[in-house]
Amino acid sequence: MKRIKTVALSGIGGYGMIYGTAFLEECEKRGLEFTGCIDPYAEKCSYINQLRDKNIPIYESMEDFYKEQEADLMCIATPIHLHESQTLYALQHGSHVLCEKPLCATMDEAHRMLDAQNGSSLQVAIGYQYSFNPGIQAIKADIMKGRYGQPLLFKDITLGPRDNIYYQRGWAGRIKSGENYVYDSVANNACAHYLHNLFYLAGKTMNTSALPTSHETELYRANKIENFDTITTRIQTDCGIPLYFAASHAIDRLQQPYFELEFENAVIKCNMVTRKVEIFADDECYQESLAPDPKEREKIWAVIETINSGKPVACGIETAMSHTRFINMIQSEVEIRNFEEGRILKKQKQNPSSVITYVDGLYDRLQTCFEKAVLLSESEG
């Protein structure tokens, strides 16, 4: 297995800032060489002067990069519809890949990515950071050992407002970007981590996720977008563990990502921002915590360490496929409903150009939906 000594980054703006600043601050002390960045809009990058100060070359395309440089690990933090093509190109040029979530847009793309990886001696990791978190891995190991008894229901709620500026990116909230599917939505972008985490925790081994087999799903939108901004869903999986997920951008306040795992002998509750874990078992409450992930960069070093050890990464293509499979199922099978116009309100933030579109009462209704694991249409309001 090719060891990682050199790294590069495709997509330096947006979430790519996590990778770029991590490399600038830590590569040297970790014995890594940052060989270059790829971004056709690099001038918009908030830390471009730091890249220039350190003489990190910047290229407009992967083709330009690989003409002059090489990288043992290519990190990809570009829009969803570019994940497949850039992963394939990096593999063809001898790089391991750490691609940001989600895996890609379609299952056809996912299978091409898997075939390309399997035809090489390289690994592809997908940046669902909680799959690499030692605390999540410890919980999963205990589930697999049967420590809490039979799993009954795994559920998650994540409510995060998004303003009009968020949706001004060309592909945001879109089903397609040009000729390419993107399926950008609350469930396939900002909250994808938390939906994937349910599939991952329900997986039968440490490197697999449970597969969705059927679902009852409702999709809604309040924002003037092509795709949905609100979802409630019940999912059946191949391992027999039912999942429940509720998420929305069409609310006026934040509900930090939170999951509950119900077993015959215990309940595990976890706030994924504060990292606080509560385990209720034997009439007692045990408090633990997930490992900290400063600036969400620990997954980078975890992937590098794992690849260098010759072991398979915790979240590879097949592990991430469950989430992509589910997204493809709902996008092809479920009609998106519009919230009633009379219930849609606007809220201006401190920035006068930033306006949140939200649905009156939706925040409280989704809290009730989560508690009862019901769809939005099954709740009152």
C-alpha positions in Angstrom: 0.0 0.0 0.0 1.3 3.4 -1.0 2.2 5.5 2.1 1.2 9.1 2.3 3.9 11.7 2.3 2.5 14.4 0.0 -1.0 15.9 0.0 -3.0 18.2 -2.2 -6.5 19.8 -2.1 -9.1 20.3 -4.7 -11.7 23.0 -3.7 -10.1 25.5 -1.3 -13.2 27.6 -0.6 -16.2 26.8 1.6 -15.7 23.6 3.5 -12.3 23.2 1.7 -11.1 25.9 4.2 -11.1 23.1 6.9 -8.6 21.1 4.8 -6.6 24.0 3.6 -6.0 25.6 7.0 -5.3 22.2 8.5 -2.6 21.5 5.9 -1.1 25.0 6.3 -0.9 24.7 10.1 0.0 21.0 10.5 1.6 19.4 7.5 5.2 20.4 8.3 5.1 19.1 11.9 3.4 15.9 10.7 6.1 15.3 8.1 3.8 15.9 5.2 4.4 18.1 2.1 1.5 20.2 0.8 2.1 20.1 -2.9 -0.7 22.2 -4.3 -4.3 23.4 -4.5 -6.9 23.2 -7.3 -9.6 25.8 -7.7 -10.8 27.8 -10.7 -12.0 30.5 -8.3 -9.0 30.6 -6.0 -9.0 34.4 -5.8 -12.2 34.2 -3.7 -10.4 32.1 -1.1 -10.2 33.8 2.3 -6.7 32.4 3.0 -5.1 32.7 -0.4 -2.4 35.0 1.0 -1.3 32.3 3.4 -1.0 29.9 0.6 1.1 32.3 -1.4 3.3 33.1 1.6 4.1 29.4 1.9 4.6 29.1 -1.9 1.8 26.5 -2.3 1.1 26.4 -6.0 -2.5 26.9 -7.1 -4.0 25.4 -10.3 -7.3 25.8 -12.1 -7.8 22.1 -12.8 -6.7 18.6 -11.8 -5.2 18.2 -15.3 -3.0 21.3 -14.7 -2.0 20.0 -11.2 -0.9 16.5 -12.3 1.1 17.9 -15.2 3.5 19.5 -12.7 2.8 17.9 -9.3 1.9 14.6 -7.6 0.1 13.8 -4.4 0.0 10.6 -2.4 -3.4 11.9 -1.0 -5.8 14.1 -2.9 -8.4 15.7 -0.7 -11.6 16.7 -2.6 -13.9 19.4 -1.2 -15.7 20.4 -4.3 -19.5 20.4 -5.1 -21.2 17.1 -5.1 -21.5 16.7 -8.8 -17.7 16.8 -9.2 -16.9 14.1 -6.6 -17.0 11.2 -9.0 -15.0 12.7 -11.9 -12.3 14.1 -9.6 -12.0 10.9 -7.6 -11.5 8.9 -10.8 -8.9 11.3 -12.1 -7.0 11.3 -8.9 -7.0 7.5 -8.7 -5.8 7.3 -12.4 -2.8 9.5 -11.4 -1.8 7.4 -8.4 -3.4 9.3 -5.5 -5.3 7.9 -2.5 -8.4 10.0 -2.1 -10.2 11.6 0.8 -13.4 13.0 -0.7 -15.8 15.2 1.3 -19.3 14.0 2.0 -21.6 12.9 0.4 -20.0 10.2 -1.7 -21.6 11.5 -4.9 -25.0 12.2 -6.5 -26.1 8.9 -8.1 -25.6 5.1 -7.6 -24.1 4.8 -11.1 -21.4 7.3 -10.0 -20.9 5.4 -6.8 -20.3 2.1 -8.7 -17.9 3.7 -11.1 -16.0 5.1 -8.1 -15.9 1.7 -6.5 -14.8 -0.1 -9.7 -12.0 2.5 -10.1 -10.8 2.0 -6.6 -11.0 -1.8 -6.8 -8.9 -1.7 -10.0 -6.1 0.1 -8.2 -4.0 -0.5 -5.1 -5.3 2.8 -3.6 -8.0 3.7 -1.1 -10.8 6.2 -1.2 -12.1 7.6 2.1 -15.3 9.6 2.4 -15.3 12.5 4.9 -18.2 11.5 7.1 -16.2 12.7 10.2 -18.2 10.8 12.8 -17.3 7.5 11.3 -13.7 8.2 12.2 -14.5 9.5 15.7 -13.1 7.1 18.4 -16.2 7.7 20.6 -18.6 6.7 17.7 -16.5 3.7 17.0 -16.6 2.6 20.6 -20.4 2.9 20.7 -20.6 0.8 17.5 -18.2 -1.8 18.9 -20.5 -2.1 22.0 -23.6 -2.4 19.8 -21.9 -5.2 17.9 -21.0 -7.0 21.1 -24.6 -6.9 22.3 -23.7 -4.8 25.3 -27.1 -3.0 25.3 -29.3 -5.9 24.0 -31.3 -5.9 20.9 -31.4 -2.6 19.0 -35.0 -1.3 18.7 -34.8 2.1 17.0 -32.0 4.6 16.0 -33.1 8.2 15.4 -31.6 11.6 14.8 -32.9 15.2 14.6 -30.9 18.1 13.1 -32.5 21.5 12.6 -30.3 24.2 11.2 -31.5 27.5 9.6 -30.1 28.5 6.3 -30.5 32.0 4.8 -30.9 33.2 1.3 -27.2 33.7 0.9 -26.7 30.0 1.5 -28.9 29.2 -1.5 -27.2 31.7 -3.9 -24.5 29.2 -4.8 -25.2 28.0 -8.3 -25.9 24.3 -7.3 -27.4 24.9 -3.8 -30.9 23.4 -3.4 -30.7 22.0 -7.0 -31.6 18.5 -8.3 -29.3 19.0 -11.3 -26.4 21.4 -12.0 -26.3 21.7 -15.8 -26.4 18.1 -17.1 -25.2 16.6 -13.9 -27.3 15.4 -10.9 -26.4 17.0 -7.7 -29.4 16.3 -5.4 -28.3 19.1 -3.0 -30.7 19.1 0.0 -30.8 19.2 3.8 -30.3 15.4 3.8 -27.6 15.3 1.2 -25.4 18.2 2.3 -25.4 20.0 5.6 -27.1 17.2 7.5 -25.7 14.3 5.6 -23.2 13.5 8.4 -26.0 12.7 10.8 -28.2 10.6 8.5 -25.1 8.6 7.5 -24.2 8.2 11.1 -27.4 6.2 11.7 -26.6 3.9 8.8 -23.0 3.5 10.1 -24.0 2.7 13.7 -26.5 0.1 12.4 -23.9 -1.6 10.2 -22.9 -5.2 11.0 -19.1 -4.6 11.0 -16.8 -1.7 11.9 -16.3 -0.8 8.2 -19.9 -1.2 6.9 -23.2 0.6 7.1 -26.7 -0.9 7.1 -28.5 -0.7 3.7 -31.9 0.9 3.3 -34.5 -1.6 2.1 -37.7 0.5 2.3 -38.8 3.8 3.7 -41.8 6.1 4.5 -40.6 9.6 3.7 -42.1 13.1 3.4 -40.2 15.9 1.7 -41.1 19.6 2.0 -39.8 23.0 0.9 -40.4 26.5 2.1 -37.4 28.2 0.3 -37.7 29.0 -3.4 -35.5 26.1 -4.5 -35.8 23.1 -6.7 -35.2 20.4 -4.1 -36.4 20.0 -0.5 -35.3 21.7 2.7 -37.3 19.6 5.2 -37.5 15.8 5.6 -39.1 13.3 8.0 -38.5 9.6 7.3 -38.7 6.1 8.7 -36.2 3.7 7.2 -36.1 -0.1 7.3 -32.6 -1.6 6.9 -31.2 -5.0 5.8 -29.9 -5.6 9.4 -33.4 -5.2 10.9 -32.7 -2.0 12.8 -35.3 0.7 12.0 -34.0 4.3 11.6 -35.8 7.6 12.0 -34.5 11.0 10.7 -35.9 14.5 10.8 -34.1 17.6 9.5 -34.9 21.0 8.2 -33.4 24.3 7.1 -36.9 26.0 7.1 -36.9 26.8 10.8 -36.0 30.0 12.7 -33.7 28.6 15.4 -31.1 25.9 15.9 -31.5 22.4 17.2 -28.0 21.0 17.5 -27.5 17.6 15.9 -28.8 15.0 18.3 -29.3 11.2 18.2 -31.0 8.6 20.4 -30.3 4.9 20.1 -33.0 2.7 21.8 -32.2 -0.9 22.9 -34.0 -3.4 24.9 -31.7 -2.7 27.9 -30.6 0.8 27.4 -31.0 4.2 25.7 -28.0 6.2 24.4 -28.4 10.0 23.9 -25.8 12.2 22.3 -25.5 15.8 21.4 -23.0 15.8 18.5 -21.9 19.4 19.0 -21.2 19.3 22.7 -20.0 15.7 22.3 -21.9 14.7 25.5 -23.1 11.1 25.6 -25.6 9.8 28.2 -26.2 6.1 28.5 -29.3 5.1 30.5 -29.1 1.5 31.6 -29.8 -0.5 34.8 -31.7 2.5 36.3 -28.5 4.6 36.1 -27.2 7.3 33.8 -23.6 7.0 32.7 -22.0 10.1 31.1 -19.3 9.8 28.5 -18.1 12.0 25.6 -17.1 11.7 22.0 -13.5 12.5 21.2 -13.0 16.2 20.3 -12.4 17.1 16.7 -10.9 20.5 16.7 -11.9 22.4 13.5 -13.2 19.1 12.1 -9.8 18.1 10.9 -9.1 15.0 12.9 -10.6 12.8 10.2 -7.8 13.9 7.8 -5.0 12.5 10.1 -7.1 9.4 11.0 -7.4 8.6 7.3 -3.7 9.1 6.7 -2.7 7.0 9.7 -5.1 4.2 8.7 -3.9 4.1 5.0 -0.2 4.2 6.2 -0.9 1.2 8.5 -2.3 -0.8 5.5 -5.7 -1.1 7.1 -9.0 -0.3 5.4 -10.5 3.1 6.3 -13.5 3.3 8.6 -15.6 5.0 6.0 -14.9 4.1 2.4 -17.0 4.0 -0.7 -19.1 1.0 0.2 -19.7 2.3 3.7 -20.9 5.7 2.3 -23.1 4.0 -0.4 -26.0 3.4 2.0 -26.6 7.1 2.3 -26.4 7.7 -1.5 -28.7 4.7 -2.1 -31.3 6.2 0.3 -31.0 9.7 -1.3 -31.5 8.1 -4.8 -34.6 6.2 -3.5 -36.4 9.2 -2.1 -35.5 11.5 -5.0 -37.0 9.1 -7.5 -40.0 7.9 -5.3 -41.2 10.8 -3.2 -43.0 14.0 -4.4 -41.8 17.2 -2.8 -44.6 19.2 -1.1 -44.7 22.9 -0.7 -45.5 24.3 2.7 -48.6 26.5 2.9 -47.8 30.0 1.8 -49.6 31.5 4.8 -47.3 29.7 7.2 -44.0 30.8 5.5 -42.4 33.7 7.3 -39.2 35.8 6.8 -36.6 36.7 9.5 -33.8 39.2 8.9 -30.5 38.5 10.5 -28.0 41.1 11.7 -26.6 41.2 8.2 -29.3 43.2 6.3 -28.8 41.1 3.2 -29.3 37.8 5.1 -32.9 36.6 5.4 -34.1 33.3 6.7 -37.2 31.7 5.3 -39.0 29.5 7.9 -42.3 27.9 8.6 -44.3 29.1 11.6 -44.5 26.3 14.3 -42.3 23.9 12.3 -39.5 23.8 14.9 -41.8 22.6 17.7 -43.7 20.1 15.4 -40.4 18.5 14.3 -39.4 18.1 17.9 -42.6 16.2 18.6 -42.1 14.2 15.4 -38.7 13.1 16.7 -40.0 12.2 20.1 -42.7 10.0 18.6 -40.7 8.9 15.5 -43.6 10.0 13.2 -43.8 11.8 9.9 -44.7 15.4 9.7 -48.2 14.6 8.4 -48.8 12.4 11.4 -48.2 15.2 13.9 -50.6 18.0 14.9 -50.2 21.5 13.7 
